[in-house]
């Protein structure tokens, strides 16, 4: 008898049902996890932006923020869900429906100034393919703005002390990849050595505190915030290293690399 599953099924919202409402939820401003103030600051740090692409653009919130900073920029949404794509047509310059884990981004090499993926990458397996496409499309000197849940957040560390699973990366959820600051930087340096430079790092949301406390805490301790944000700058020409890396590293997982041929030409 599988007692645990039977017990869980009797409690709507505990495992099989909707997400339960935490007793401290009323204190927390959930919009903070998307870091709108961070997106605005990073958009300014990116310098001149003529073209901005948002992967998984959703409602277009982040593109609107960037347009408020760079009014003349061409705002391009890449979205996998048709209903969002239809709505985005009214507020963006271009919309493409694409599966970023399988499709090539419909942009020329070295053509985009700023690409964003905010609260998107944690939903994906094919990060090597995604970073391959992003890096291919970015100009040298262009920026990639990343926002992801932080597995090393303060509240996850406390949960770990009591043997509880990190809240953002449960098996029964839509999130399939965990991120932290140090591990993300190691990933970039392993796949594309010297190819990206970290321009800025920030945190947003700090469980279980209200916004008035969470913002100062996330500012002082960004590595312990609920969400972490990276602004990275492409420093040199790209030669398909991200797509080739899983094969070169000998990973025994069928990562997607499209039509990229694995060859030593990709390695300096």
N, C-alpha and C positions, 0 to 999 in steps of 0.2 A: 504493500500500500504506500503510495507516494503522499505522505501526510502533508508536506509543505505546500504542494500545489493545490491539494484539496482545500486546505485552510485558506489559502490566498484567494481561491475562487469564490469564497463566501463573503469576501470583503470588497464590494464594488469600489474601484479606484485604487486598490492596493497593488494589483498586478495586471489583471486582465481588463479592468475598466478604465475610466478616465483618471487622469493624474489627481492625487488627493490635494486638498488645500492645506498647506502647512499653516500652523497656528500663528506664525510670525509673518505670513505673507502680506498682511495688511500694511506692514511697515515698509515694504520694499517697493521701489519704483522699478518695475520690470523693464521699462524702456532703457534704463541705464546699461543693460547688458549689451546693447547695440552701439553704445558709445557715440551718440551724435556729436557731442562736443569734441571728441577725439577725431572723428572724421573731418570736422571743420578745420581743426588745427593742422592735421596732416595734409589736408588739401592746400593750405597756405604754404606749408613746408615744401611741397612738391614743386614750387616755383611755377613757371609758365606752363599752363595746361591747355593745349588746343584740342585734344581728343581724350575723352575719359570713357572707359568701358567698365560696366558693373556686371560681374558674373553672378547669376542668381539674383537678379535685380529686385525681384519681389514687387513691392508697392512703388519702387522708385525713390524711396526715402533718401538713400545715400547719394544718388545722382542729383537729387534736388539740392542737397547740401553743397555738393561740389559746384553746381551751377551758381549757387549764391556767392561763392568765392571767385569763380571764373565764369562770368556770364556769357562770354563769347565761345566757350568750349563746346564742341560737339559731344552731346551726351548719348552714349550707345548702351543699350541694355541687351544682355544675353540671358535668356530665361528658358528654363526647361518646361514650364507649365503654361499651357496655351491660354488659360484664363487670365493669368498675370500678364502674359505677353499682349493680349488684346487691350488691357487697361493701360499698359505702359506706352502704347502708341500715342496716347493723348498728351503725354508729358515728357517724351524723349524725342531725340532727332532720328534715331534708328533703333529698331528692335529685331533681334534674331532669336528664333527658337532653336535651341541646340542642347544636346546632351554633352556637357563639358567633360564627361568621363570617356566619351567615345569619339566625338566629332572634333575635327580641327576647327579652331576659331577662324571665322571668315574675314581675317585681316591679313594684310601683307606683312612680311617680315620687317622688323624695325620701323613700325609705323605709328605706334600708340605711345602717348605721353604718360598716361596713368591708367592702371587697371586695378580694380577693387574686387575683393571677395570677403564680404563681412558676414560671419555666421553661416558659412557655406561649406568650407573645406572639411569640417568635422562630419559632414554627411557623406563624404566620398571615400572610396577605396583608392581610386586611380590618381593619387597625388603626383606621381611622377609624370603622367601624361598631362595633367593640368598645368604643372609648373613648366613642362616642355613648351606647351602652347603659349602660355603667358610670356615666357622668356623669349621665345621666338618673335612674338609680336611687338614687344616693348622696344623702343629706341634705346640705344646706349645713352644713359643719362635719364631714362624713364624710370618710373616708380611703380612698385606693386604694393598696394595697401591691403593688409590682411587683418581680419578680426576673427578670433576663435575663442571658444570656451577654454578655460585654463584648468587643466587637471591638477595643477599644483596650487590652486587657490586656497586661501585661508580656511574656508569652510570644508573643502575636501580634505585638507590635512587633519582637521579636527575629526571628521568622519572616519578617517583612516585609523586614528588612535583608538576608536571604539569598534574597529572591525567592520565598518560600514563602507559600501561601495561609493566611489565618486558620483555625485548627483548628476553630472552632465553626460556620463558615459555608461549608462546602464545597458545590460544586454537587451532588455525589452524597451528599446527606444530607437529613434531615427539616427542617432550619432554612432559612427563607426570608427572614428579616429580621434585619439586624444592628442592634445598639444600642450606644450609648456615652452617657456622662453628658450632655455638652453637646448632642449631637444630640437626645436625648430631651427635654431641657428646651426646646430651640428648637421642637420639634414641639408641645409643650403650649402654649407662648406664641403660636405662630402660629395654631393652631386655636381656642383658647379664651383669648384675652388676659386676663390677670388672674384667670382662673377657678380656677387651682390654685396653691397655695403649697407649695414643697418644705419639708417638715418635717424630714426626715432622709434622709441618703444614706450607704450603706455598701457594703463589698465583702466577698466571701468566696471562699476558695480562691485560692491563688497558685502557679501552676505554675512550676517542677516540684518544689516543696518539700513536705516532710511537714507534717502539721497543726501540729506544735509551732512551726514556723517560718512556715507559711503564714498562720496567724491574726494574729500580730503584724504581718506585712507588709501584709496586707489591711486591718488597722485603721489603719496609718499611711499607706498608699497605696491607698485604696479605688478610685480611678480607674484603677488598674493591676491590679486583681484579676481573677480569672477570671470571676466573676459579680458583677453590681452590683445594688443594691437601692434602690428609691425609696419613701419614704412621702410621698404628696402629699395635701394637704387641699383639698377643694372650698370655694371662698371666696365664691361668688355663685350666683344662680339660673342654670340652664342653658336655652338656647333652640336646641338642635339644631345648634350650630355645627360639631361634629366631622363629622357626617354630610354637611353641606353643603359643607365645606371643599374637597374634591377638585374639585367643579364650579366653585366660586367662584375657586379658584386656577388653573383651566384645565388640570388634569392630563389628559393624553391616555391615560388608563387607565380601564377600566370598573370602578371601585370600586363596591361594593354600598352602597346607602343606603336599602334597604327602601322604605317608603312616605313617606319624608321629602321634602317639596317644597322645592325650592331657591328661596329668596326673600330679599330684602334685610332682611326682618324678623328674620333670625337674626344680624344684625351691628349692633353698636353704633356 
